[in-house]
Amino acid sequence: MIPLFLLLSCYPAPPEAPAQVVSTTPPRPQEVEESAWHKSPSGLRWAILQEGTGEIPKQGQQVELRYAGWRADGRYFDGGRSTFATLGQGQLLEGWEEAISSMRVGEKRQLQLPPRLGYADRGVGGIGPEEELRYELELLSIR
């Protein structure tokens, strides 16, 4: 009787899966024509990159978002993953709250937040106080 490990060693090893290529280049915001921008009384600027077809969230509902963020000088600082938050609970930047409350599920927007709708005079994690920020924000779902 031949031991099982010897039998298995007679067969060639299965081919290795190709290595997944992971980009080290940070994403860049999508180019938006000036005529596509809207501005709210608060100073929030936004452009719709992809129309949504789902519901519009209400205060108190939990939303799932995917985002990417850039500093005013164009340097990428965060994003690429989804996050959950509840509207109206102070869990999001003021500019995000304003934008999300009029977005439909599936919608993707580019936002330009003046400092007072972002981190204002606090600054956070390398983002300076009074810095304007740009985000691409996609509303994935409402719970």
C-alpha positions in Angstrom: 0.0 0.0 0.0 1.4 3.4 -1.0 0.9 6.2 1.6 -1.4 9.0 0.5 1.2 11.7 0.7 3.4 9.8 -1.8 0.5 9.5 -4.2 -0.2 13.2 -4.0 3.4 14.1 -4.5 3.3 12.3 -7.9 0.8 14.8 -9.3 2.0 18.3 -10.4 1.0 21.2 -8.2 -1.9 23.2 -9.4 -1.0 26.4 -11.2 -0.7 29.4 -8.9 -3.3 32.1 -9.2 -1.9 35.2 -10.8 -0.9 37.9 -8.3 -3.4 40.6 -7.9 -2.0 44.0 -9.0 -2.7 46.7 -6.5 -2.2 50.2 -7.6 -0.1 52.5 -5.4 -1.2 55.5 -7.4 -3.7 57.5 -5.4 -7.0 58.1 -7.1 -7.7 61.5 -8.7 -11.1 63.3 -8.6 -13.2 63.0 -11.8 -13.0 66.1 -14.0 -16.2 68.2 -13.8 -17.1 71.0 -16.1 -17.8 74.3 -14.4 -21.4 74.4 -15.7 -22.2 71.1 -13.9 -21.6 72.6 -10.4 -24.5 73.6 -8.1 -24.1 75.8 -5.0 -26.3 75.8 -1.9 -26.9 78.8 0.4 -24.5 77.3 2.9 -21.6 77.4 0.4 -21.6 73.7 -0.4 -20.8 73.0 -4.1 -21.7 69.8 -5.7 -21.8 68.1 -9.1 -23.7 64.9 -9.9 -21.3 62.3 -11.4 -23.9 59.4 -11.5 -27.6 59.6 -11.1 -29.3 57.5 -8.5 -32.6 55.7 -8.8 -33.3 54.7 -5.2 -34.8 56.4 -2.2 -33.6 59.6 -0.5 -32.6 59.1 3.1 -34.4 60.7 6.0 -32.9 62.0 9.3 -32.3 59.1 11.7 -31.7 56.5 9.0 -28.4 54.8 8.6 -26.7 55.2 5.3 -23.8 53.3 3.7 -21.4 55.5 1.8 -18.2 55.1 -0.3 -16.0 58.1 -0.5 -12.6 59.5 -1.5 -11.2 62.8 -0.3 -8.7 65.4 -1.5 -7.2 68.5 0.0 -7.5 71.8 -1.8 -4.1 71.4 -3.4 -5.2 68.1 -4.9 -3.5 65.7 -2.5 -5.5 62.5 -1.8 -6.0 61.9 1.9 -8.6 59.1 2.5 -11.2 56.9 1.0 -11.7 53.7 -1.0 -13.9 51.9 1.5 -17.5 52.0 2.6 -18.7 53.4 5.9 -22.0 53.5 7.8 -23.4 56.5 9.6 -26.8 57.8 10.9 -28.0 61.0 9.4 -28.7 63.8 12.0 -26.5 62.3 14.7 -23.4 64.4 14.2 -21.5 61.4 12.8 -20.7 63.1 9.5 -19.2 66.4 8.3 -21.8 69.1 8.0 -21.3 69.3 4.2 -21.8 65.5 3.9 -25.1 65.7 5.9 -26.4 68.4 3.6 -25.4 66.6 0.4 -26.7 63.1 1.5 -30.1 64.4 2.5 -30.9 65.1 -1.1 -29.1 62.2 -2.7 -30.8 59.0 -4.0 -29.4 55.6 -3.4 -26.9 54.9 -6.3 -26.1 58.5 -6.7 -22.5 59.7 -6.8 -21.5 63.3 -6.3 -18.4 65.4 -6.2 -18.5 67.8 -3.3 -16.5 71.0 -2.5 -16.7 71.8 1.2 -15.8 75.2 2.4 -14.0 74.9 5.8 -17.0 75.6 7.9 -18.8 72.6 6.4 -15.7 70.4 6.8 -13.3 70.5 9.8 -13.5 74.3 10.2 -10.8 75.6 12.5 -10.0 72.2 14.1 -7.9 70.5 11.5 -7.7 66.7 11.7 -5.2 64.1 10.7 -2.9 66.3 8.6 -5.8 68.4 7.2 -5.1 72.0 8.2 -7.6 74.3 9.9 -9.7 76.4 7.5 -8.9 74.0 4.6 -11.4 73.5 1.7 -11.9 69.8 0.9 -13.1 67.9 -2.2 -14.9 64.6 -1.9 -16.5 62.0 -4.2 -19.3 60.5 -2.3 -21.6 57.6 -3.3 -24.8 56.6 -1.5 -24.8 52.8 -1.5 -27.7 52.0 0.7 -30.2 53.1 3.4 -31.0 50.9 6.4 
